[in-house]
Amino acid sequence: MGGTSIEYIRSRLEKAGRVDLLAAIADGKISTYAAGEAAGFFKRRPVLGTGSPNAAKRRAFALRQATSR
């Protein structure tokens, strides 16, 4: 396993000690991919401009809430 699989990202978060992000994933506040991105494991692809402009805002708000403890 590797790359962006859920199991791989969760194991990397555990190794990195990011329990705040793991708790947010378990609560359903953020996705595993968003947590991996916030931890600096990879970068999100550039936005094509065809989706909702609020998706990035919702994701950023949820990450701030999860990591501000």
N, C-alpha and C positions, 0 to 999 in steps of 0.2 A: 504494500500500500504506500501511497505517497500522493503528492500533488495537493489536490483540494478535496479529498475524500473526508467525510465527516469523522471517521475513526482516526485518521491521521492528524487532522487539525486538533481534535480533542486531546490526543496523546501529546502533541507538541505544546498545547496550552498547559497541560498538567506538568510536563517537564519544565516549562518556563515559570511555573508557580502562579499563573494568572487565574486564581480562584474567583476573582470578581467577574471575569468574562465567562468562566464555566458556570457560575451561578446564574448569570443573565441568560445563558443558553438554556439551562434547565428550567428557568421560569418562563421561557418562550418570549423574552423581550427582544432578543437579537438572534440572528441566524449564526450558524457555526462559521459560515464564510465571512460574515461581518466581523466576528470575533477574531478570526485569523488575520484579517486585514488590519484591525485595530492593534493587534499585537505586533504587526510589522513583518509577518511571514511572507506576504505578497501584496501586490497592488491590484486594485480593481481596474478592469478595462475602462477605456475612455467611454464617456456617455455618447450615444449616437444621436440623442435629441428626439427620439421617437416615443419615449415613455413619459411617465409622470414626473414633472419637475419637483414634486413634493417627496418622492421616494428617497432622495439623498438627504433631505431635511429630516424626515422621519428617522432614518438610520442614524444620522449624526446625533439627534436628540436622544435616542435610545442608548447610544454608546456613551454619551455624556452622563446619563442617569446611571448607567451600569458601572462606570469607572470613577464616579465622584465620591465614593464612600470613604 
